Amino acid sequence: MPKDIAVFVDKNGYAASLNEPGKLIVFRKKMGKWSTLREKEFSLENTLEMKELRRKMGEILFFLQDCKTIVGSTIVGIPYFELEKSHFSIWEYEGKALEMLDYVLEREEEAEGEKAVKGEIKVQTAPVEYAPGCYRISLKEIQEGGTGVTSKQALLPFLRKGRFYSLEILCSHIPPWLEAELTINSLDAGTEKTGAGDIRITISKKCCQNCN
């Protein structure tokens, strides 16, 4: 069965940010070869009003049709939220579109294979305690595992309960809603890029430095 992957590219065929002008190309692999199924120019640049941005994202969703895997160099903010809400598998990757397709497809098929064998992918969808008061969660595993759980569903209840010293989040980008939540709950956060498309966010309570 053919598998479709959409990549947002710049004029040179490299993965581009959805916040830049570019072209969305849907690739299909059939009989061991990738080919272009359809393509369309898109630009979210200078789109400042929320209503207009969501309208343009609606155009993207309509264009993608049944393709539920999308790749860009950076996918954040409202574009990420709209794609996540529509249950897309979202990848951030740098490089030529045709050079990344096999890698993305392999990872997608691995996840599907695990689901077929186990009946359900057993991905932790809530932070797990690895030391007293210290928790960890991988948003990448949740996203790639096809759980249907959003970043808000996985993190918001935990953050608002506040029963932790530190929380380590492994992700491909910082959830757009997180900054406001940190301010509301008086939390500090540090970020570290651990690899291509990988970020570690460490959240702690501002009062912890004064606690014994």
Secondary structure, 3 states (H helix, E strand, C coil): CCEEEEEEECCCCEECECCCCEEEEEEEEECCEEEEEEEEEECCCCCCCHHHHHHHHHHHHHHHCCCCEEEECECCHHHHHHHHHCCCEEEECCCEHHHHHHHHHHHHHHHHHHHHHHCCCCCCCCCEEEECCEEEEEHHHHHHCCCCCCHHHHHHHHHHHCCCCEEEEEECCCCCCHHHHHHHCCEEEEEEEEECCEEEEEEEEHHHHHCC
